[in-house]
Amino acid sequence: MQQKGLMYSIGTSVVLAIIAVVVAVVISNGQTTSKLNNADRSMTLWNIQPGLGTIMIEYGARMNNAWWAVDADNWDMAKYQVKEMTEIQEVGEVTRPSHADALKKFEKNDIDPMMQAVDAKDKDAFVAAYDKAITGCNQCHGDTKGKDGSSYRFVKIIRPTGNYPFSNVDWAGQ
């Protein structure tokens, strides 16, 4: 009988230890996830994330690329470029959460119509959506304030002009 009681006691202790470990792991993971999901400038990892300026360089290149792809009737390339615009924007939403609402609004109001035009292979609708997106870019640049309180109004977006941006890309595709 004592042996059965001892086994019960050891079994209970093992079960409680396992439960304690599981609880500790869950709490630890929750704290780590919380720490990594919120901007914390005291963490080196957060300080090396690209700023919106870096993200906007890729954004602008992809927006131009979409224009040239539509101009060449390469709808697959245009779709790829617009899709990549939304993906780089998501990086901005995560790494610069204070701008997330403005970025999401831009995606809904300006990028989604560009994608709809691309999906419909409608060049006129694409140009209209593109021009609306340019207006949205410039409005956002005027409304957004830097750390010193000044706007980015000096960053004025226009339609691409001149030659294709990359001489090593066949914009007409296959």
N, C-alpha and C positions, 0 to 999 in steps of 0.2 A: 504494500500500500504506500509506503514511504517513497519507493522508487517511482510509482505512478505520480505522486505529488511532486516529486523532484522534476520529472519529465514535463509535467504540466507547467511548472514554474519556469523551467528553461525555455520551453516552447513559447510561453507568454512573453518572456523577456526578449526572445528573438523577434517575435512579431512586433512588439513595441519598438525595438531598435530599427526594424525595417521601416515602420511607419514614420519614425523620427527622421530617418534618412530621406525618405520620400518628401516629407514636409519641408525639410531643409533645402532640398534641391529645388522644389517648386518655388519657395520663397526667394532663393538665390537667383533663379532664372527670372523671376518676376522683377526683382530689383535690377538685374543686369539689363533686361529688356527695357525697363522704364528708363534707366540711365542712358541707354543707347538711342532710344526713341525720342528723346527730348534734347534740344540743343543745349549743350553745356560747354561753354567756352573754356572751362578749366580743364577739359579733357583734350589732349593733343589730337585725338582722332577727329574731333569736331573742328579744330582749327586748321586742319589740312584739307577740308572739304572745299570744292570749288565754289567761289562766289557766283552771284548771278551774272556778273560781267563775263566770266569764263563760259558759263552755260549759254549766255546770249550769243557768243561768237558762233558756237555750233548751231544754235537755233537759227541765226541769220543765214548761215551757210546752207542749212537744210531748206530754209524757206526759198532762198535763191535757186537751189537745185530743183525744187518742186516747180518753180516757174519755168526753168529751162526744159525740164522734162515734159511739161504740158505743151510748151512751145514746139517741141519736137514730136508731139503725139505719143510719147512714151508713158502711157498711163500706169504701167507697172512700176516704173521708176518714181513717178509722182506719188503713187500710193505709198511706196517705201519711204520716201522722204517725209511725207506728212505724218506717217506713223512714227517715224523716228523723232519728229518734232515733239510729239506728245510724250515720248519716252524720256527725252532730255528734259522736258518740262517737269516730269515727275521727280527727276533728280533735284531740280530747283525747289520743288514743293517740300521735299524731305530735308534738304540741307539748309534751306532758308525758309523755315516755317512761317515767318512773319509775312512772307509774300505769297503763301499758298493760296489764299482766297482769291487774290488778283489773278494768279496764274490759272486757277481752275475756271474762273469767269472767262478769261481769254480763250481757254480751250473750248468751252461750251459755246461762246458767242462767235468766235472767229475761226478756230481750227476745225471744229466739227463741220461747219458749212464748206470749208475747203475740201475735206475728205468726202463729203456727200457729192460735191461736184466732180471729184476725181472718180468716185465709184460710178457716177452716171456718165463719165467720159464726156462731160459737157464743158467745153473750153470757155464759153461765155460766162457760165455760172462760176467757173473757177476764177476767172479774172475779176468778177464782181466780188467774190468771197475774198480773194487775195487783197484787193484794194480795201475792203472793209477791215481785213486783218492789219494792213498797214496803218489805217486810221487808229485801230485798237492799240497797236504798238506805240504809236506816237502819243496817244492819250495817256497810256500807262507810264511812259517815260516822263511826261509832264507832271503826272500825279505822284510819282514815286519820289520819295526824299532819301537822300544819302545820309550818312552819319552826321554830316555837317549841316543838314537841314535844307540843302539846295536840291533842286530837281535834276532830272536827267533829260530835260527838254532839249539839250544840245545833241542828243542821240536821235536824229531824225531819219526814219526809214523811208525809202522810196522804192519804186519798182526797179528791178535790175536793168541796167543799161549796158550797151557795148557788147563785147564778145562774151562767150560762155566763160564761166569762172575757172573751169579746169580744162586745160587743153588735152588732157589724157582720157577724157570721158566722151564716148560716142553717145550723145544725148538721144539720138534716134533709137538706140538699143538694137535689139535683134529683130 
